[in-house]
Amino acid sequence: MKKSIFRKKSIFSKSINMRLITASNIILVLILPLLILLLAADFAAFNDSFYQEKFSEHGVSKEVPAAASLHQRVMEFLKGRSNELPPDFNEREKQHLRDVRKIANISTILIYILSAVFVILIAACAFMLKISRHIIKFIGKALLLGGLLALMLAAALLLFINSDFSASFELFHNMLFWKGNYTFDPAKEIIARKPP
C-alpha cells in the first residue's frame, strides 16, 4: 500500500516537474528574442560611431556647426549621466528628449529583468533535470528556438522597415510617444534640421 502511494506521488511529482520544465522552455524561447532585440536596439541607439558616420554622410556639421558637441551632451543626458539638456533646443525638443530618456530607462530595466528571469529559469530547470545531458538538451533547445524566433522577428522588422520606412517610423513613434511629440519643423527646430 505504501509503495503504491509513493509511486503515485513520484509520478505526480514528475508530471508537475515536466509541466514546469515545458512552461519554462516556452518562456525562455519567448524571452530570448525580446532580450536580443532590446540589446540590439540599446547598442544601436548609443553607438557613437554610427551617429558620427551619419552626421558626416548627411553633412550635418554644415547646418549645425557644433553638432558633435551637441550630440555628446544629448547622449550624456539620455544615458542619465547629466540632467541638463543643451539650451540649443526649444521646450518641445527637450520634452521629446525627456521622453526618449524615459523609454531608454524602461528598456534598460526590461533588459535586466528579462536577463534575470532567463538565468533563474535555466538554473531552476537545471536543478529539476539534474542529469547533465538533459540540461544541455534543454538549454540547447531553448537557445535554438529562441534564436530562430529572434531571426524571424528581425527579418520581419527589416522587411517592414525597408518596404515602407515612413509607415514603420510613424507606427514605432505612435507606440512610444504622444501624437505630435515627435514631429519637428526643420526650419525652426535643431533636432530635425537638414543640410541644404
Protein Blocks (a to p, Z undefined) as FASTA:
>chain_A
ZZmmmmmmmmmmmmmmmmmmmmmmmmmmmmmmmmmmmmmmmmmmmmmklmmmmmmmnomm
mmmmmlmmmmmmmmmmmnopacbdcfkbcfklmmmmmmmmmmmmmmmmmmmmmmmmmmmm
mmmmmmmnopaklmmmmmmmmmmmmmmmmmmmmmmmmmmmmmommlmmmmmmmmmmcehi
lcccfklmmkloccZZ
